[in-house]
Amino acid sequence: MENRLEELKVQVLQLADEDRAELAGRLLASLSPSAEFDAHWSAEVDRRIEEIEAGRVTLVPVADALSRVRDSIR
């Protein structure tokens, strides 16, 4: 099993960013989070949307955010 998992990891890391993101989303969705988790996450999403629409937060392009994260772990 571990060998198969390693093979999958190698294959997945060769995918384009968009494809890896889609796969990650599908994998996470397959874990069937609890109804309580869904409710909390839904409330968090609503809160964030409200902050954006009210202009209380500044959006950062994903490329900039990823660059900042990469720089912080180097």
Secondary structure, DSSP 8 states (H G I E B T S, - for coil): -HHHHHHHHHHHHTS-HHHHHHHHHHHHHHT---HHHHHHHHHHHHHHHHHHHTT-S----HHHHHHHHHHHH-
